[in-house]
Amino acid sequence: MLDLRELKTFQAVAAEKSFTRAANGLNYAQSSVTAQIQSLEGEVGVPLFDRLGRQVELTLAGRQLLTYADRLLSLADEARRAVREDGETTGVLTVLAPETLLAYRLPELLKRFQSEYPGIHLSLSASESCGTGGDIEPSIDVAFSLDVPLRAPHLIVQTLRVEPIVLVVAAGHPLAGKKRVKAKEIGAEQVLVNERACSYRALFERALRAEGVPVSRSLELLSVEAIKQCALASLGVAVLPEVVVHRELEQGSLVAVDWPRKPLAVYTQLYRHRDKWMSPVMTAFWEMAVSACAAPKNISVSISET
């Protein structure tokens, strides 16, 4: 019989990659953590960790068990919540999303979810790049991506909407309102972009190189808000998702540059690990996210499950 306390300790060691840090986080003596892991290894009959000096790494068997441990512990939490006398659903839901979506697509969804599930603590993490590349840690319940279509056998992916990428300049910029802007004119300007791992930056640079023009000058900024503000200050041509600059385009403080001929776009995608158990709360959040963030019915988007 697998012991839930040992599985929780195993989960903590796997996350921290350290017996010492796991013990501190669980308020256990390190010897207690070691004893619980040894007991669990004895129960399953195989080593779960490779001991590499002060750091530990999951073995193949350990990685396989972690998936089941996550599911068993989630199910145990769900069972405890189900028998609460007041009937209120409690717990933690961990969500990963890029900054752009957190700022411009998700606030209404989060407000609605917290209104309907006040006992659930939402733990939000901002991904380090504008996309996520399809990586997802076991601790993440649901993730969003602003990226090219995700294709990975370990993921369940739902594409919610197309996100057009636009080039914008301040209203007083020489390229503002100009018809048929050429690639070489873009290449001559300072380009305001996100970090190199950004998927839509890569799309833009490929489109420019396809016309034989390299990016000669770029200013890398850490947030879409910084990029937008620098564009408003006439520091160059900004490459951004249209949702970020929608209001400024309507007001006329920013102007879309008429390039390239073929539109650039990424996708807002919702995804999770295929093997992660879908608790009722995860299911409710997923369905609510589809309802809140999907494109209007008159706009066609592809729905994929890989």
Disulfide bonds with the S-S distance in Angstrom:
Cys130-Cys198 2.38
